[in-house]
Structures are given as structure tokens and as C-alpha cells.
Amino acid sequence: MKFKTEELELLENVFFEKGLLEIICEYKNSNIREISQTAEAEFFEELHIKGIEFDVTKGKSNLAIQNIQDKLQNEGYQVYFSVFSDSHNELNTISILKTSDEMDIVRFNGTNGANHGVLPNDIIDKLKKWNDFYGLDIAGANNDWIMFSLHTLPENLDVFVEELIEFCPDYLYQDNYSEHGIDWSKFMIRSMIFYHKIIKLWWD
């Protein structure tokens, strides 16, 4: 999909390197849109980060974000999914922020679990703690969910799963595992982490 004039002007406004346009063009399935901080990001009014987003097909999503991340990893940008659907018929959305601080993804989106008393800074503190222990990369986020991948697995996954559930009680129920009982749900969560090293926390 080619770029429209207004898209090129937007990319220039966000200070994108021209060499990065080709790879975005290869994967985008919609016009590029400018994004702004969510209403939940009210505690970070002085952030002043610029960003863009665009839709990608489900089949190209993982390849698209990996290749874009490879290009931008050391260029002062953060690349992540801001919409990530489990349906094969829906589009995912990739967002790119002009910032070198990965935790600005949480700040920009105001990611929170306010119904459980979890504020953005609480999520940042947890992510930093887990990063110190296991290493992690934020793969996706919006105002009420965060997805990240671990570099290494916790030595005791059962204890880690309990910590995740304590921090995000909805994690136990979001994939309907609990229909077969809580123990089965915890087993499935543990298995998903063990095999994929991916965790998606969501506060209802």
C-alpha cells in the first residue's frame, strides 16, 4: 500500500527517517494515523510524545512488528501492538512512539487496572521488577491491558503465576480456562508461559 501525501507529512512531523518508510509501506493495511495520549494518561500530561498507528492483517502481524522493531530498535522508537485480536478475520494495530523509554508505552496509554486499584506507575514498577529478574519486552498495550515477552523463564513458574494473578485477578478468567476449574486455569496459564514466554494481563 502506497503512502498518501498527508501520510508522508505526518511521518515527517513525527521525525521518521525516510529509510523506514518502505518497511511500513510493505505491511500497512490502512492509512497511517496520528495518535495521542489516552484520557487515562492524565497523570503524564508532560510526556509530549508523538506517535503513529496503522492496521495490519492478522497473518502479517508478527512478521511486520518484528521487522519494524528490528529497524527501529536502536533509533529511539517504541513499536508495539495497540490492538491485538485473537480473531483471524480482524486487523491488528501497530503503534510507534517517538521515545527511547520503553515504559513510556505504559505512560502514553495510561495502562491501568483502576478497578483493582492498579495505576500506571504500579504496572511500571512491576514490569521493571520482572525485567530485572527475567528480562522482558513490551509487545502490546492499551489503556486496560499489557502484553510482554520474557527473555528467560522464572525458576518457579507456579509462584510466578500466583504473583501474576494477585497483580491481575482477571488474568485467571480472561481465556475461559476457569470453566474447567481454577487449578486447570492455572495449569493452562503456566503452560502458555512455559511454551511461548508471552503474558497478556487485562483488567476488566
C-alpha positions in Angstrom: 0.0 0.0 0.0 1.5 3.3 -1.1 1.7 6.4 1.0 -0.6 9.4 0.6 0.7 12.9 0.8 -0.9 13.5 4.2 0.7 10.3 5.5 4.2 11.5 4.4 3.6 14.8 6.0 2.5 13.0 9.2 5.6 10.8 9.2 7.8 13.8 8.7 6.1 15.5 11.6 6.9 12.6 13.9 10.5 12.7 12.7 10.7 9.4 11.0 13.7 8.5 9.0 12.9 8.3 5.3 14.6 4.9 5.1 11.9 3.4 7.4 9.0 4.3 5.1 9.5 1.3 2.8 9.1 -1.3 5.5 5.9 0.3 6.9 4.5 0.6 3.4 5.1 -3.2 2.9 2.8 -4.1 5.8 0.3 -1.4 6.4 -3.3 -2.3 5.6 -4.8 1.2 6.3 -3.8 4.8 6.3 -1.3 5.9 8.9 -3.0 7.8 11.7 -1.5 10.1 14.4 -2.2 9.0 17.9 -2.4 11.0 21.2 -2.3 10.0 24.8 -5.4 8.4 26.2 -7.6 10.0 28.8 -6.2 7.6 31.3 -2.8 9.1 30.8 -3.8 12.3 32.7 -1.0 11.7 35.2 1.6 12.1 32.5 0.5 15.4 30.9 4.1 16.5 30.4 5.0 13.4 28.4 4.6 15.2 25.0 5.3 12.1 22.9 4.4 11.9 19.2 3.2 8.7 17.7 1.5 7.0 14.7 -0.5 3.8 14.2 -1.7 1.7 11.3 -3.6 -1.5 10.8 -2.0 -4.8 9.7 -3.6 -8.1 8.7 -3.5 -10.9 11.3 -1.4 -13.1 9.1 1.3 -10.5 8.7 1.2 -9.1 12.2 4.1 -10.9 13.8 6.4 -10.6 10.9 5.5 -6.9 10.5 6.2 -5.9 14.1 9.4 -8.0 14.2 10.8 -6.4 11.1 9.8 -2.9 12.1 11.2 -3.4 15.6 14.5 -4.6 14.1 14.7 -1.4 12.0 13.7 0.9 14.9 15.2 -0.8 17.9 18.2 1.5 18.3 16.6 4.6 16.7 14.7 6.0 19.6 11.3 4.5 18.9 9.0 2.0 20.6 6.9 -0.4 18.5 4.0 -2.4 19.9 0.5 -3.7 19.3 -2.2 -1.3 20.5 -4.9 -3.6 19.2 -4.3 -7.3 19.2 -7.2 -9.5 18.3 -7.5 -13.3 18.7 -9.8 -13.4 15.6 -8.2 -14.3 12.3 -10.7 -12.1 10.5 -9.8 -8.9 12.3 -7.0 -6.4 11.9 -4.3 -5.7 14.5 -2.9 -2.2 15.0 0.7 -1.4 15.3 1.7 1.8 17.2 5.0 3.5 17.1 6.1 6.1 19.6 9.0 8.5 19.3 10.7 7.8 22.6 13.7 5.8 23.8 12.0 4.8 27.1 10.0 1.5 26.8 8.0 2.4 29.9 6.6 5.4 28.0 4.3 2.9 26.3 2.5 2.4 29.7 2.5 6.1 30.4 1.3 7.1 26.9 -1.6 4.7 27.1 -2.3 5.3 30.8 -2.4 1.5 31.2 -4.2 0.7 34.4 -6.3 -1.7 36.4 -8.1 1.0 38.3 -11.0 -1.3 39.3 -8.4 -3.3 41.2 -6.5 -0.2 42.5 -3.7 -0.7 40.0 -2.4 2.6 38.5 0.1 3.0 35.6 3.0 3.5 37.9 2.2 0.3 39.7 2.4 -1.5 36.3 5.7 0.2 35.5 7.1 -0.8 38.9 6.1 -4.5 38.3 7.5 -4.5 34.8 10.8 -3.1 36.0 11.0 -5.7 38.7 10.2 -8.6 36.3 12.7 -7.1 33.8 15.4 -7.2 36.5 14.7 -10.8 37.2 13.9 -12.3 33.8 14.3 -9.6 31.2 11.2 -8.6 29.1 10.0 -6.6 26.1 6.6 -4.9 25.9 4.8 -6.4 22.9 1.4 -4.6 23.3 -0.6 -2.2 25.4 -3.6 0.0 25.6 -5.5 1.6 28.5 -6.6 -1.7 30.2 -4.1 -4.3 29.1 -0.4 -5.0 28.7 1.4 -7.8 26.8 5.0 -8.7 27.2 7.5 -11.4 26.4 10.0 -12.8 28.9 13.7 -13.4 27.9 14.1 -16.2 30.5 11.6 -18.2 32.4 11.2 -17.9 36.2 12.7 -20.8 38.1 9.5 -21.4 39.8 6.6 -20.9 37.4 3.9 -21.8 39.9 5.0 -19.0 42.2 5.2 -16.6 39.3 1.7 -17.5 38.1 0.4 -16.8 41.6 2.1 -13.4 41.5 0.6 -12.6 38.1 -2.9 -13.5 39.3 -2.5 -11.5 42.5 -1.5 -8.4 40.5 -4.1 -9.0 37.8 -7.0 -11.2 39.1 -8.8 -11.1 35.7 -5.8 -13.0 34.3 -7.3 -16.1 35.8 -10.5 -15.8 33.8 -9.8 -13.9 30.6 -9.3 -17.0 28.5 -12.2 -19.0 30.0 -9.9 -21.6 31.4 -11.7 -21.4 34.7 -14.7 -23.1 33.2 -12.8 -26.3 34.0 -11.8 -25.1 37.4 -9.2 -22.8 38.9 -6.5 -25.4 39.0 -6.9 -26.2 35.3 -6.8 -22.4 34.6 -3.5 -22.0 36.4 -2.1 -25.1 34.6 -3.0 -23.6 31.2 -1.6 -20.2 32.1 1.6 -21.9 33.3 1.8 -23.9 30.1 1.3 -20.8 27.9 4.1 -19.0 29.6 6.4 -22.1 29.5 6.0 -22.7 25.8 5.6 -19.1 24.5 7.1 -16.8 27.2 4.2 -14.4 26.4 2.0 -12.8 29.0 -1.1 -10.7 28.4 -2.6 -9.0 31.5 -6.0 -7.5 31.2 -8.1 -5.7 33.8 -11.8 -5.8 33.2 
